[in-house]
Amino acid sequence: MGPLLLVLLLALVLFGVGFAVKILWWVAVVVLVVWLLGFVMRGTGSGGSRGRWYRW
């Protein structure tokens, strides 16, 4: 009974990690798109003398 529970727990953990990695991939894609749009729209608006689209 113990090894069966251990295998089921391991499968549950690996499923959770796989789901989290998939979500993180989507977050990374969204951040990349926003970053690229920042470079495209850098010249528009009042970005100051250096033309940055962020305030860092």
N, CA and C of each residue as an Amber inpcrd file, in Angstrom:
protein
   168
   0.8260000  -1.2010000   0.0000000   0.0000000   0.0000000   0.0000000
   0.8680000   1.2620000   0.0000000   1.9760000   1.2300000   0.7220000
   2.8660000   2.3960000   0.8020000   3.4640000   2.7740000  -0.5440000
   4.0560000   1.7990000  -1.2820000   4.6340000   2.1590000  -2.5920000
   3.5870000   2.6780000  -3.5820000   2.3670000   2.1530000  -3.5070000
   1.3120000   2.6240000  -4.4010000   0.9810000   4.0880000  -4.1110000
   0.8790000   4.4420000  -2.8480000   0.6200000   5.8360000  -2.4900000
   1.7760000   6.7330000  -2.9160000   2.9920000   6.2340000  -2.7860000
   4.1540000   7.0180000  -3.1890000   4.1440000   7.2750000  -4.7000000
   3.8020000   6.2670000  -5.4860000   3.7310000   6.4300000  -6.9410000
   2.6070000   7.3930000  -7.3180000   1.4550000   7.2790000  -6.6680000
   0.3520000   8.1910000  -6.9530000   0.7050000   9.6350000  -6.5690000
   1.3880000   9.7970000  -5.4500000   1.8120000  11.1310000  -5.0360000
   2.8240000  11.7040000  -6.0260000   3.7480000  10.8870000  -6.4890000
   4.7280000  11.3370000  -7.4730000   4.0480000  11.7300000  -8.7870000
   3.0670000  10.9420000  -9.2110000   2.3370000  11.2700000 -10.4330000
   1.5810000  12.5820000 -10.2730000   0.9860000  12.8110000  -9.1120000
   0.2590000  14.0540000  -8.8600000   1.2030000  15.2520000  -8.8770000
   2.3660000  15.1080000  -8.2660000   3.3420000  16.2020000  -8.2390000
   3.8350000  16.5040000  -9.6500000   4.1430000  15.4610000 -10.4150000
   4.6260000  15.6840000 -11.7740000   3.5480000  16.3140000 -12.6570000
   2.2900000  15.9310000 -12.4640000   1.2000000  16.5570000 -13.2120000
   1.0970000  18.0330000 -12.8620000   1.2180000  18.3420000 -11.5860000
   1.1580000  19.7440000 -11.1500000   2.3010000  20.5650000 -11.7120000
   3.4960000  19.9800000 -11.7370000   4.6480000  20.6910000 -12.2870000
   4.4560000  20.9140000 -13.7870000   3.9470000  19.9110000 -14.4760000
   3.7090000  20.0650000 -15.9120000   2.6870000  21.1420000 -16.2080000
   1.6310000  21.2150000 -15.4030000   0.6210000  22.2540000 -15.5800000
   1.2110000  23.6300000 -15.3080000   2.0200000  23.7440000 -14.2570000
   2.6430000  25.0270000 -13.9210000   3.6090000  25.4720000 -15.0090000
   4.3530000  24.5300000 -15.5820000   5.2920000  24.8810000 -16.6450000
   4.5340000  25.3690000 -17.8780000   3.3970000  24.7380000 -18.1770000
   2.6010000  25.1860000 -19.3200000   2.0840000  26.6040000 -19.1000000
   1.6170000  26.8960000 -17.9020000   1.1530000  28.2500000 -17.5870000
   2.3100000  29.2460000 -17.6930000   3.4940000  28.8520000 -17.2040000
   4.6370000  29.7560000 -17.2750000   5.0610000  30.0190000 -18.7150000
   4.9130000  29.0330000 -19.5980000   5.2110000  29.2550000 -21.0130000
   4.2750000  30.3130000 -21.5860000   2.9930000  30.2570000 -21.2530000
   2.0450000  31.2550000 -21.7630000   2.3680000  32.6380000 -21.2130000
   2.7530000  32.7080000 -19.9340000   3.1330000  34.0000000 -19.3480000
   4.3710000  34.5540000 -20.0530000   5.3350000  33.6830000 -20.3560000
   6.5440000  34.1240000 -21.0500000   6.2250000  34.6370000 -22.4480000
   5.2890000  33.9890000 -23.1360000   4.9060000  34.4410000 -24.4820000
   4.2440000  35.8150000 -24.4010000   3.3720000  36.0220000 -23.4300000
   2.6990000  37.3190000 -23.2830000   3.7150000  38.4140000 -22.9750000
   4.6620000  38.1290000 -22.0890000   5.6830000  39.1270000 -21.7450000
   6.5470000  39.4480000 -22.9650000   6.8840000  38.4320000 -23.7510000
   7.6760000  38.6630000 -24.9570000   6.9290000  39.5430000 -25.9520000
   5.6360000  39.3040000 -26.1220000   4.8400000  40.1190000 -27.0480000
   4.7860000  41.5670000 -26.5700000   4.5850000  41.7720000 -25.2760000
   4.5360000  43.1400000 -24.7390000   5.8890000  43.8210000 -24.9120000
   6.9610000  43.0820000 -24.6920000   8.3040000  43.6320000 -24.8450000
   8.5670000  44.0400000 -26.2870000   8.1810000  43.1790000 -27.2280000
   8.3740000  43.5010000 -28.6460000   7.5020000  44.6850000 -29.0750000
   6.2770000  44.7510000 -28.5650000   5.4220000  45.8970000 -28.8760000
   6.0240000  47.1910000 -28.3310000   6.7130000  47.1080000 -27.2210000
   7.3900000  48.2820000 -26.6760000   8.4560000  48.8070000 -27.6100000
   9.1900000  47.9150000 -28.2650000  10.1860000  48.3660000 -29.2240000
   9.5350000  48.9700000 -30.4630000   8.4030000  48.3950000 -30.8800000
   7.7240000  48.9070000 -32.0730000   7.1410000  50.2840000 -31.8050000
   6.5450000  50.4650000 -30.6400000   5.8790000  51.7290000 -30.3200000
   6.7870000  52.6800000 -29.5500000   8.0790000  52.4800000 -29.6300000
   9.0050000  53.3110000 -28.8600000   8.9990000  54.7570000 -29.3290000
   8.8860000  54.9690000 -30.6350000   8.9570000  56.3220000 -31.1690000
   7.6840000  57.1210000 -30.9740000   6.5570000  56.4930000 -30.6830000
   5.3010000  57.2270000 -30.5390000   5.1540000  57.7490000 -29.1250000
   4.4720000  58.8500000 -28.9890000   4.2050000  59.4130000 -27.6710000
   5.3660000  60.2470000 -27.1730000   5.2310000  60.7420000 -25.9380000
   6.2790000  61.5740000 -25.3430000   7.1360000  60.6890000 -24.4510000
   8.1220000  60.1060000 -25.0280000   8.9830000  59.2160000 -24.2680000
  10.1860000  59.8960000 -23.6720000  10.3350000  61.1750000 -23.9180000
  11.4950000  61.8820000 -23.4040000  12.6030000  61.9210000 -24.4420000
  13.7990000  62.2800000 -23.9980000  14.8970000  62.4320000 -24.9330000
  15.4280000  61.0950000 -25.4330000  15.3220000  60.0620000 -24.6350000
  15.8530000  58.7640000 -25.0350000  14.8070000  57.8880000 -25.7160000
  13.5420000  58.2770000 -25.6860000  12.5040000  57.5430000 -26.3880000
  12.1590000  56.2100000 -25.7610000  12.2660000  56.1020000 -24.4610000
  11.9230000  54.8420000 -23.8100000  10.4250000  54.7770000 -23.5480000
   9.8460000  53.5740000 -23.6250000   8.4180000  53.4180000 -23.4020000
   8.1050000  53.0000000 -21.9780000   9.1200000  52.8030000 -21.1750000
   8.9200000  52.4290000 -19.7800000   9.5580000  53.4980000 -18.8920000
   9.3300000  53.4210000 -17.5970000   9.8010000  54.4640000 -16.6890000
  10.8570000  53.9600000 -15.7490000  11.7610000  53.0960000 -16.1980000
  12.7880000  52.5630000 -15.2930000  13.9630000  53.4810000 -15.1990000
